């Protein structure tokens, strides 16, 4: 972002400042990285409930007679298998098979699909989808019409249920419904980016501050904490959820990123399918895998990974795990060496530090 261009702010910016959150430039947005502390916020989500402002995320809607056909053509997952009120995780790809973005697709109706996309990619995503629109469908950029709050943790449902007449227990994981929260129209989705149970609510920006305050009040008895991007990152890493610009980008395919489960090669043609078929036939040369540090140090994003004294890959994400009390991370390795139990070295301040590859996700909540 040019230095003279001001940071964008969510409708809750003044609330974050009033709570004395530590604010950072996140992809051109003025966002809270922490309030009481990353570990404190992280553990609140794992043990009870936390509240996140994710209003910087983007929304794109596809409507019309062939809305399903267009959505299916520009994404990797099988849109035609979605039922009304159901959502799934998917990818937008370039023709060469690399990621434009990773997204959530919600089926509102046969002729209406609601996409939640990453904040820094929303304009790019919109133009990409619009360029592929050779269907009887309309692509609408609707980010300014929504604020988004994420209520996450074992007590998320108990917290949110106080504020809505919608029976939250009836909404299955990765399903959603349109109803009311605190008397205002809202889309209530049983989704999240933390590895915990929880909900994401989409509501008018004008209602964001009131909803934020009401959720905090409703969660007081459970010790709810406002949470920033720092805890969001450590939570999603423990759950091995990809972050655009780290695990995935334009140079990485879903097959390499261990996201083959969101790619339905048998559904018919879609953008990037031919490249993925070719990659699958020729064999992958690299693969994403998790690791734990054995030596002292943290394998941070971008650090080189060594095998047998030679550089072979890089760390995509790495940090201490507040839940596991270990230093963990994700990295790319040559496919033939991307096996569980593989000894590797992470180059930390020009010194090789021992690590070992492990099964992921690092953390999985009890059902």
N, C-alpha and C positions, 0 to 999 in steps of 0.2 A: 504494500500500500504506500503511495506517495506520502512523504513526510507532512505535506501541507493538507492532507485529506483527513478530516476528523474521524475518530473512531465511531462506529455505529453503536447504539445503545438499545437494550431491550426495554420494554415498558417498566421493568423492575429495577432499573439502574439506580434510582434514588433510594430505593429500599436497601439495596446492597451497600450503598455508601453510608446510610444511616446505621446499618448494622456493623459498620467498620470492617467490611470485608476487604481483603487484599485484592485489588483489581489489577488485571493484566490485559495486554493486547492479545486477543485470541483470534487470529485470522481477520483482523480489522474490526473486531467487536471488543467493547469494554466489558469484560466479564470477571466475575469473582472466582479467584483460584482457591481461596479458603476463607473461613470465618473463624471458628475456634481452633482450627488446625486440621491438617489432612488426616492424620491417624484418628483423631477424635471423631471426625465426620465419617470416615470409612467404617469404623467400628459401630457407630450408631446405625448405619444402614445394615450391616451384617447382623446386628443383635436386636434392633428395634425398628426405627424408621428415620429416613432422611428426606429432605425436600430440596429439589434442584430447579433452578431456572434454566430451561433449555429453549427459551423463546428465540434464540439466535438461529435455531434450526430452520430449514426452509420447507415450504409446502408448495407442491405443484399438483394441479388437478386435471384429470383427463376425462372429458365428457363426450357423449355422442353415440351414435348407432354402432360405431366400430371402436369404441373406447377400449374394449377388452383386447381387440386385435392389435391396436397400436401399443398398448401397455405390454402385451406379451412379446411383441416384436423388439421392443427396446430394452427388455429385461431378460435375465437369465432363468428365473424360476417360472413355473407353469401357472400363469394367471388364470387360465381357463379352469383350473381345478379349485380356485378359491370360491367359497360360498359367500353370500352376502353377510357382511359383518365379520368377515375373517381377514386376517393380515398375514403377510409373510415377509421374510428377509430376502433381498434379492440384489442383483448387481446391474448397473448400467455399464456397458462395455463399448470400447472403440472397436473398429473393424479388425484390428490386429489382436484383439483379445485382452488388452489391458483395461484396467478400471477407469471409467469416467467418475464413478462414485459407487458407494454401497448405500442402499436405500431400504425403506419399509414401504410396502405396497398394501393399501387397505381397499377392499372392495365395498364401496358404499351401496352400489346398485349395479345391475348389468351394464348400465351406460354411464357409470361414474366411478372413477378410481382416484384415490387420495394418496399422494406420495409424500413421505417425509424424507428429506434429503439433508446432507451435511451443510452446515452454515456457509463455509467458504466456497462451496461448489454450487450453490443454488442457481446462480445466473448461468453458469456453464451447463449445468444439467438441463435447465429449461431450454436453452438454445440447441443442445444436442437432441433432445426429444422432439422439439419443433422441426428440426432439420430432417428427421426421419418420418414425419407425419404425412404419409401418402394414403391416409385412411379418412373415412368420414368421421372425424373426431376433432375436438377442440382441446388445445393445450393451454391451460391458464396458470399464470404465476400468481399465487395467492398468499405468499408469505406474510404480507402486511395485514392480512385478515385474522391472523392467529397469534396468540401467545401460547406457550407450552410449559407446563409444569410436570415434573416427574416426582412421584411419591413412591419411594422404594424402601423395601425392607419387610421383615416378618409382620410388622404391625401396620403396613401400608393400607391393607384393606380395612382394618378396624378404624384407622384414622379417616380415610376418605368416606367410609360408609356413613359417618355422622353427618356428612354434608350433602348427601344425595339420596333420593328415593329409589334410584336404580339398585337392583339387587346385584351387588358386585360379585357375590359368590356364584352367580349364574353366568358370568363372563369367563369363558375358558381362556387359557393362556394363548396369546396371539389372536384374540378376538376382540371386538370393540362394539360399542353401542353409542347411539346419540341420545342424550338425555339432558338433565340439568344438574349442575353443581352450584350450591349456594344460590339457587334460583335463577342462574344464568345458563343459557344454552351452551352445551359443551359436548365434545366427542371424548368418550372415556375408553381408553385402550389398555388392555391388560398386557402391556409390553414394558420394556426397560432395557437399560444398558449397564446393569450392575451385577448380573448373575443372581440377584435376589428376586423374590416376588415383588410385584408392584404395578403401578398404573401410571400412564401418561395422559394428561388431560389437555385438550386443545380448546381454547375459549377466546372470546374477543379481547384484544389488547387493552381495551378500556376497563376490563374487569380483572386484569392481572394482579394489581396490587391488593384488591379486596380478597381475591381467591388465595393469594399467597398468605395473607394474614389469617384468614379463616382456617387454612390447612395447619398453620403453625399452632393456632389455638386448639384445634381438634386433636393434634398430636401431643399436646403438653403432657398428658398423663402417661404417655409412652416415652417421654424424653426425646421428642423429635429434635433434630438438628437441621438448620439450613446448611446445605453442602455446596461446595464449589467444584471447579473443574479438576482440582488436584485429586480429590477423593473419587470423582467420576472416573478418572484415569486409572487409579490403582484398583478400583473395583472391577472395571471392565477387563483389565489385564489379568487379574486372578481368574476371571471367567473365560479368558481367551477370546474376547470379542475384538474384532479388527478395528483399527483406527486408520482412517484415510490419511495418507501421507506418511504412514509408518509401515504397517503390515501390507497395505495395498496402495497402489497408485497406477499411473498410466503404463508403467513398465512391467507390471505384475499381473498375472492372470489368476482367476479364481482357483484353477487347478493347482498352481504353485502355492497359493495362500491357504491350502487345505480347506477350501470352500467349495469343493466339488459338489457337495450336497445341495447347494443353491443353483446348480446348473443342470437343466433338464435338456440334454442333447437330443432326446427322442421326441420333443414336443413340436418340432417343426422349425422353420428358419427363424433366427433372431440375430441381431447385430453381434458379431464376434463369434458366431457358432462355427464357421468354417475354420477360423484360426484355432479354436479350441480343439476341434476334431483333429487337425493336423498336429497340434502339440501332443494330444493324447496318443496318436499313432506313432509319433517319433520318439516319445518318452520325455518325461520332465527332466530337466537338468538341475533344478534346485527345488527345495521344499521348506516350508515354514515348520519350525519345531520349537518346543519349549525347553528351557534350561533352568537349572538352579546353580548358583555360585557355590563352589566348594572352598575356594580361597577367599581372603578378605577383599571386599570391594563390591561395587555394584556395576553390572554390565549395562551401561546407559545406551540410549538410542544413538545409532550411528557408529558405535565402537566396532572395530574389526574382530572377526572370529578366526582363530587359527586351528589348523589340524596338522600334526606332524611338522610343526615349525613353519608352516606356510599359510598365508591368508586365503580363506576359502569362502567367507561370507561376512555378514554384518548383523548386528543387533538392531531389531526394529523397534522394540520397546523393552525397557527394563527398569525395575525399581524394587525397593523393599516391599514385601508383602505383609501388611499389618495383621492379616488374619493368620497367616502361616508362620510369621516371624522368620522368614527366609528372604534372601535376595533372589528374585526370579526375573525371567525375561523370555522374549521370543527372538528367534534369529532365523536367517536363511542359511541352509547348508546344501552342499551337493547331494542330490537325491540318494546316491548309494551310501552316503555316510549319515543320512538323516534317520538314524535308528535310536530307539530308546536305550539309554545307558552308554551312549557315545561320549567319551572324554573329549573335551574341547578346551581351548584357552581363549579368554577374552582379553584383548589388549587394553589395559587400563593405565593411563599415564605412562605409556611406553613400556609397560611391564606385563608379560603374559600371566593371567590369573586363572587358576583351574576352575572349571565348571563341568557339569554333566547334563546331557539331554534327558528329559523326563516326560512322563505322560501329561497331557493336558485334557480338559482345563485343570489349572492348578487347584481351583476351588469349585466344588459343586454343592449347591444347597440341598439339604434333605427335603424330600418331597413330603 
